Amino acid sequence: MITNICACPFCSSNHLHVTHHLVSYSVECGTCKATGPRKKSEFDAVVSWNVLSANVELAKMVEKNDLLSRVAQVENAVQQLEVNLYS
């Protein structure tokens, strides 16, 4: 039984397929050509792809939150400079 394949974490495409290599399987994106880890079974290839997809999405969220925090720090620093400049 094959589980659902998550969208590509790199381009968000759902144009995905499982490729059979000589002794392994991997999930490949038909849009951006990203390839997941090679595994001995089709099921393991899909599971590995889904884990990779979830990890990339989590990393994107962490990076976005870190960026928003840094932008807020810069905005606060600019406000403080303006207060000091005009007082």
Secondary structure, 3 states (H helix, E strand, C coil): CCCCCCCCCCCCCCCEEEEECCCCEEEEECCCCCECCCECCHHHHHHHHHHHHHHHHHHHHHHHHHHHHHHHHHHHHHHHHHHHHHC
